[in-house]
């Protein structure tokens, strides 16, 4: 096989031998077989090398001497990658058999301004599954700036490797590393959406526990990186400052939350109910915010019910 359509798939792993074995097998089962698999073990305490021994002739296994986190492991894989195309796969996810083939069909015929193709996914949890469209949706970079993302941002995109020169995962960010990577990558071009569920995303631990402090620090760092673009988009201003306010509320900081809510309320994208909430005193904000969000969700449910039943207001 030639190198013109070769794909490097980078799999980062840590202490999940059974899952990484499943991930590797999903790449080996691709209908597009011109693939090089780069597995980066981030100093696991388990024996990744032994588990993957049966595939030793098909994979390039790199070992970190100390645990540095998934962003660093992905960067190690990027440094090793040499093929024209590159994709990532989290060790607890799986590719559907036609994932790379379908993305390559689009990417090879796309103009040079297209740097990648983003596929949809199927979220699997507790015996149930839900189909999710392409992570970035149809709005591309504008949607990214407005934080309109869904599903897996790491395992779903196939890139032209030449378009990732100088783009790496920020190892200092405490959260949102994949989101930041996409924001910087799309400065150089667009990513096409392919709304087919070509990745299985396993939520094997059930609902994920998030760290609001880490998310707040990451959001503040991202605002410094991408602030000029965020502040030039009315919808982005509203979404970012609303989210910063919500994170501060979760951390018991109503004064800081109110400051962000007030900025969000200046955006033309802010609805009337939000502007009312942003005007209340900080001491009342936690209670008022909870009540307002509950009411807004109820309005959405009623609206969807009316639309589905054909009723008019």
C-alpha positions as CSV (number, residue, x, y, z in Angstrom):
1,X,0.0,0.0,0.0
2,X,1.1,3.5,-0.8
3,X,1.6,6.4,1.7
4,X,-0.7,8.9,0.1
5,X,-3.8,7.7,2.0
6,X,-2.0,6.4,5.1
7,X,-3.5,7.4,8.5
8,X,-1.8,7.5,11.9
9,X,-4.2,6.8,14.7
10,X,-2.9,8.0,18.1
11,X,-4.3,6.2,21.2
12,X,-3.4,7.6,24.6
13,X,-3.9,5.2,27.6
14,X,-3.5,5.1,31.3
15,X,-4.3,2.1,33.6
16,X,-7.0,0.7,31.3
17,X,-5.5,-2.4,29.6
18,X,-8.8,-4.1,28.7
19,X,-10.2,-0.9,27.2
20,X,-7.1,0.0,25.2
21,X,-7.1,-3.5,23.8
22,X,-10.6,-3.0,22.6
23,X,-9.7,0.4,21.1
24,X,-6.8,-1.0,19.2
25,X,-8.9,-3.9,17.8
26,X,-11.5,-1.3,16.5
27,X,-8.7,0.4,14.5
28,X,-7.4,-3.0,13.2
29,X,-11.0,-3.8,12.0
30,X,-11.2,-0.7,9.8
31,X,-12.3,-1.2,6.2
32,X,-9.5,1.3,5.4
33,X,-6.5,-0.8,6.2
34,X,-3.6,1.6,5.4
35,X,-3.3,2.6,9.1
36,X,-0.4,3.0,11.5
37,X,-1.4,2.7,15.2
38,X,0.6,4.8,17.7
39,X,-0.2,3.8,21.4
40,X,1.2,6.2,24.0
41,X,1.1,4.7,27.5
42,X,1.2,7.5,30.1
43,X,3.2,5.6,32.8
44,X,0.5,3.0,33.6
45,X,0.8,0.8,36.6
46,X,-0.8,-2.0,34.6
47,X,1.1,-4.0,31.9
48,X,0.0,-2.4,28.7
49,X,2.8,-4.0,26.8
50,X,1.8,-7.5,27.8
51,X,-1.9,-6.8,26.9
52,X,-1.0,-5.5,23.5
53,X,1.6,-8.1,22.8
54,X,-0.6,-10.0,20.2
55,X,-0.6,-6.8,18.1
56,X,3.1,-6.0,18.5
57,X,3.7,-6.1,14.8
58,X,0.8,-3.7,14.1
59,X,1.4,-0.9,16.6
60,X,4.1,1.5,17.7
61,X,4.0,1.5,21.5
62,X,5.6,4.5,23.2
63,X,6.0,4.6,27.0
64,X,6.1,7.7,29.3
65,X,8.4,7.2,32.3
66,X,6.1,9.3,34.5
67,X,2.4,10.2,34.3
68,X,2.0,13.5,32.4
69,X,-1.7,13.5,31.5
70,X,-3.6,12.7,28.3
71,X,-2.7,16.0,26.5
72,X,1.0,15.2,26.9
73,X,0.4,11.6,25.6
74,X,-1.4,12.9,22.6
75,X,1.5,15.3,21.9
76,X,4.0,12.5,22.1
77,X,1.9,10.7,19.5
78,X,1.8,13.7,17.3
79,X,5.6,14.0,17.4
80,X,5.9,10.4,16.2
81,X,3.2,10.7,13.4
82,X,4.4,10.9,9.8
83,X,1.4,9.9,7.7
84,X,-0.5,12.4,5.6
85,X,-3.6,12.0,7.8
86,X,-3.9,11.8,11.6
87,X,-6.7,10.9,14.0
88,X,-7.0,10.4,17.7
89,X,-8.8,7.7,19.7
90,X,-9.4,7.8,23.5
91,X,-8.7,4.4,25.0
92,X,-12.2,3.9,26.2
93,X,-13.8,4.7,22.8
94,X,-14.1,2.6,19.6
95,X,-14.2,3.3,15.9
96,X,-17.0,1.9,13.8
97,X,-15.5,-0.2,11.0
98,X,-16.1,2.4,8.2
99,X,-15.0,5.4,10.3
100,X,-11.7,6.2,8.5
101,X,-12.9,5.2,5.1
102,X,-16.0,7.5,5.2
103,X,-13.9,10.4,6.4
104,X,-11.1,9.9,3.9
105,X,-13.7,9.9,1.0
106,X,-14.7,13.4,2.0
107,X,-11.3,14.8,3.0
108,X,-9.4,13.6,-0.1
109,X,-11.9,15.4,-2.4
110,X,-12.2,18.5,-0.3
111,X,-10.3,21.8,-1.1
112,X,-7.1,22.6,0.8
113,X,-9.0,25.0,3.0
114,X,-10.6,21.9,4.7
115,X,-8.3,20.6,7.4
116,X,-10.4,17.8,8.6
117,X,-13.7,15.9,8.8
118,X,-15.6,15.5,12.1
119,X,-17.9,12.5,12.4
120,X,-20.9,11.8,14.6
121,X,-20.8,9.4,17.5
122,X,-23.0,6.9,19.4
123,X,-23.0,7.4,23.2
124,X,-23.3,4.1,25.0
125,X,-24.1,4.0,28.7
126,X,-25.7,1.5,31.0
127,X,-27.1,-0.6,28.1
128,X,-28.6,2.4,26.3
129,X,-27.3,4.4,23.4
130,X,-27.9,7.8,21.9
131,X,-26.8,9.1,18.5
132,X,-25.0,12.5,18.5
133,X,-24.1,14.5,15.4
134,X,-20.7,15.9,14.5
135,X,-19.0,17.5,17.6
136,X,-18.8,21.0,16.0
137,X,-22.2,20.9,14.3
138,X,-22.7,22.9,11.1
139,X,-21.5,26.3,12.4
140,X,-17.8,25.3,12.4
141,X,-15.5,27.7,14.1
142,X,-18.2,30.2,15.0
143,X,-20.0,27.4,16.8
144,X,-16.8,26.5,18.6
145,X,-16.4,30.1,19.8
146,X,-20.0,30.0,21.1
147,X,-19.2,26.8,23.0
148,X,-21.7,24.9,20.9
149,X,-20.0,21.5,21.0
150,X,-21.3,18.0,21.7
151,X,-20.1,14.5,22.0
152,X,-16.4,13.5,21.7
153,X,-14.1,16.2,20.3
154,X,-11.0,14.0,20.4
155,X,-12.0,10.7,18.8
156,X,-14.3,12.0,16.0
157,X,-12.0,14.1,13.8
158,X,-9.7,13.0,11.0
159,X,-7.1,15.7,10.1
160,X,-4.7,16.5,7.4
161,X,-1.5,16.3,9.4
162,X,0.2,19.1,7.4
163,X,-2.5,21.4,8.8
164,X,-1.6,20.7,12.4
165,X,2.0,22.1,12.1
166,X,2.6,24.0,15.4
167,X,-0.7,22.9,16.9
168,X,-0.4,20.8,20.1
169,X,-2.5,20.1,23.1
170,X,-2.0,22.6,25.9
171,X,-0.6,20.5,28.8
172,X,-1.1,23.4,31.3
173,X,-4.8,23.7,30.9
174,X,-6.7,21.9,33.7
175,X,-9.7,21.2,31.4
176,X,-11.0,21.7,27.9
177,X,-7.7,20.7,26.2
178,X,-9.5,19.1,23.3
179,X,-11.7,22.2,22.8
180,X,-8.7,24.5,22.9
181,X,-6.9,22.2,20.3
182,X,-9.9,22.5,18.0
183,X,-10.0,26.3,18.4
184,X,-6.4,26.7,17.4
185,X,-6.5,24.1,14.6
186,X,-9.5,25.8,12.9
187,X,-7.6,29.0,12.7
188,X,-6.0,27.5,9.6
189,X,-9.1,26.1,7.9
190,X,-12.5,24.5,8.3
191,X,-13.6,21.1,9.4
192,X,-16.4,19.4,7.6
193,X,-19.2,17.8,9.6
194,X,-20.2,14.2,8.8
195,X,-23.3,13.4,10.7
196,X,-22.9,9.7,10.8
197,X,-22.3,7.8,14.1
198,X,-18.8,6.5,13.3
199,X,-17.4,6.4,16.9
200,X,-18.7,4.6,19.9
201,X,-18.2,6.7,23.0
202,X,-18.5,4.6,26.2
203,X,-19.7,6.3,29.3
204,X,-18.6,3.3,31.3
205,X,-18.5,5.2,34.7
206,X,-22.0,6.6,34.4
207,X,-22.5,10.3,35.0
208,X,-19.1,12.1,35.0
209,X,-18.0,14.0,38.0
210,X,-16.7,17.4,37.0
211,X,-14.4,19.7,38.9
212,X,-15.9,23.3,38.7
213,X,-12.7,24.8,40.0
214,X,-10.6,23.3,37.2
215,X,-13.3,24.2,34.7
216,X,-13.3,27.8,35.9
217,X,-9.5,28.1,35.7
218,X,-9.5,26.6,32.2
219,X,-12.3,28.9,31.0
220,X,-10.4,32.0,32.3
221,X,-7.2,30.8,30.5
222,X,-9.1,30.2,27.3
223,X,-10.6,33.7,27.5
224,X,-7.0,35.1,27.5
225,X,-6.1,32.9,24.5
226,X,-9.1,33.6,22.4
227,X,-10.6,36.7,24.0
228,X,-10.5,39.0,21.0
229,X,-12.6,36.6,18.9
230,X,-15.0,35.8,21.8
231,X,-15.6,39.5,22.6
232,X,-16.4,40.3,18.9
233,X,-19.3,37.9,18.8
234,X,-22.5,38.8,20.7
235,X,-23.6,35.2,21.2
236,X,-20.1,34.2,22.4
237,X,-20.1,37.0,24.9
238,X,-23.4,35.8,26.4
239,X,-22.5,32.1,26.4
240,X,-19.0,32.5,27.9
241,X,-19.9,35.0,30.7
242,X,-23.0,33.0,31.5
243,X,-21.0,29.9,31.9
244,X,-18.3,31.7,34.0
245,X,-21.1,33.0,36.2
246,X,-22.6,29.5,36.6
247,X,-19.3,28.0,37.6
248,X,-18.8,30.8,40.2
249,X,-22.3,30.0,41.6
250,X,-21.3,26.3,41.9
251,X,-18.3,27.4,43.9
252,X,-20.3,29.6,46.2
253,X,-19.1,32.9,44.8
254,X,-22.2,34.9,44.1
255,X,-20.5,38.3,43.8
256,X,-18.2,37.0,41.0
257,X,-21.1,35.2,39.4
258,X,-23.1,38.5,39.3
259,X,-20.2,40.3,37.6
260,X,-20.1,37.8,34.8
261,X,-23.9,37.7,34.5
262,X,-24.0,41.4,34.2
263,X,-21.5,41.3,31.3
264,X,-23.5,38.5,29.7
265,X,-26.7,40.6,30.1
266,X,-25.2,43.4,28.0
267,X,-25.1,41.1,25.0
268,X,-27.9,41.4,22.4
269,X,-28.1,37.6,22.6
270,X,-29.2,37.7,26.2
271,X,-33.0,36.9,26.7
272,X,-35.2,39.1,28.8
273,X,-35.4,36.7,31.7
274,X,-31.6,36.5,32.0
275,X,-31.3,40.2,32.1
276,X,-33.8,40.3,35.0
277,X,-31.8,37.7,36.9
278,X,-28.5,39.5,36.3
279,X,-30.0,42.6,38.0
280,X,-30.7,41.0,41.4
281,X,-28.4,41.5,44.4
282,X,-25.6,39.0,44.8
283,X,-27.0,37.6,48.0
284,X,-30.3,36.6,46.2
285,X,-28.6,35.4,43.1
286,X,-28.3,31.6,43.9
287,X,-32.0,31.3,44.8
288,X,-33.2,33.4,41.9
289,X,-30.9,31.7,39.4
290,X,-32.2,28.2,40.4
291,X,-35.8,29.3,40.1
292,X,-35.2,31.0,36.7
293,X,-33.4,28.0,35.2
294,X,-36.3,25.7,36.4
295,X,-38.8,28.0,34.8
296,X,-36.9,28.3,31.6
297,X,-36.6,24.5,31.3
298,X,-40.4,24.2,31.9
299,X,-41.1,26.7,29.2
300,X,-38.9,24.7,26.8
301,X,-40.8,21.5,27.6
302,X,-44.1,23.1,27.0
303,X,-42.9,24.6,23.8
304,X,-41.7,21.3,22.5
305,X,-44.9,19.6,23.5
306,X,-47.0,22.3,21.7
307,X,-44.8,21.9,18.6
308,X,-45.1,18.1,18.6
309,X,-48.9,18.2,19.1
310,X,-49.5,20.9,16.5
311,X,-51.0,23.3,19.0
312,X,-50.8,27.0,18.6
313,X,-50.0,29.5,21.3
